[in-house]
Amino acid sequence: MNFGEKIKDLRLAQGLTQEELAQRCELTKGFISQVENNLASPSITSFIDILDALGTSPSKFFDDKEEKIVFKDEEFSEYVDEENGYVINWLVPNSQKNHMEPTLIEIQPGGSSLDLDPFDGEEFGYVIEGQIDLIYGNKTFKVQSGQSFYFSAKKNHKLVNKGKKAAKIIWISSPPSF
């Protein structure tokens, strides 16, 4: 980790000059410059003052985990349910830890997803190919290719493919429920 560069990046992200940061920390501009160029190391107290002025904490500063943004198909997790005639792919690894869980579900003709119990959340889907019946409580909605659905998950729900070809759906649950 380039300590000084990280402090400089945080300072620039806050739109501060070295002088402005120095004033907020009761340090000199020259000292901030030396820290950013790895020519000087601040005391623990000065370091915490700098981080406070930059709106961060030591734990966040030293957290080197970079957020993963793009995922490849080899990172997807697949589950095949031959009995019910569907395949589900989790499009984001470990998405059950996130606020939403995007999946790609393919339902064979005559197949269906599991009947999901109500939960405090929302569901969104977009039919990429084919058509499905969305069973929501005691109502059925026909959803065709190019259409989407969105609902509060307060009732039992599932997807059924009564068509003659496979249906592919992007299905997002928030919070994760699969």
Long-range contacts (C-beta under 8 A, 24 or more apart in sequence): 1-62, 1-64, 2-38, 3-35, 3-38, 3-41, 4-35, 4-36, 4-37, 4-38, 4-39, 5-36, 5-38, 6-61, 7-35, 7-36, 7-50, 7-54, 8-36, 10-54, 10-55, 10-56, 10-61, 11-36, 11-54, 14-54, 14-55, 16-53, 16-54, 21-50, 21-53, 21-54, 24-49, 24-53, 25-49, 25-50, 25-52, 25-53, 76-104, 81-114, 84-111, 84-112, 84-113, 84-114, 85-109, 85-110, 85-111, 85-112, 85-161, 86-111, 86-112, 86-113, 88-113, 88-178, 90-178, 95-176, 96-176, 96-178, 97-176, 98-176, 99-174, 99-175, 100-172, 100-173, 100-174, 100-175, 100-176, 101-172, 101-173, 101-174, 101-175, 101-176, 101-177, 101-178, 102-170, 102-171, 102-172, 103-170, 103-171, 103-172, 103-173, 103-178, 104-168, 104-169, 104-170, 104-171, 105-159, 105-168, 105-169, 105-171, 106-166, 106-167, 106-168, 106-169, 107-132, 107-159, 107-160, 107-161, 107-166, 107-167, 107-169, 108-161, 108-166, 109-161, 109-162, 109-163, 109-164, 109-165, 109-166, 110-161, 110-162, 111-160, 111-161, 112-158, 112-159, 112-160, 112-161, 113-158, 113-159, 113-160, 114-158, 115-156, 115-157, 115-158, 116-153, 116-156, 116-157, 116-158, 116-177, 117-156, 118-153, 118-154, 118-155, 118-156, 119-153, 119-175, 119-177, 120-153, 120-154, 121-152, 121-153, 121-173, 121-174, 121-175, 121-177, 122-150, 122-151, 122-152, 122-153, 122-173, 122-174, 123-149, 123-150, 123-151, 123-153, 123-157, 123-171, 123-172, 123-173, 123-174, 123-177, 124-148, 124-149, 124-150, 124-171, 124-172, 124-174, 125-149, 125-150, 125-159, 125-169, 125-170, 125-171, 125-172, 126-169, 126-170, 127-167, 127-168, 127-169, 128-168, 128-169, 128-170, 129-165, 129-166, 129-167, 129-168, 130-161, 130-163, 130-165, 130-166, 130-167, 130-168, 131-161, 131-163, 131-167, 132-159, 132-160, 132-161, 132-163, 132-167, 132-169, 133-159, 133-160, 133-161, 133-162, 134-158, 134-159, 135-159, 135-160, 153-177
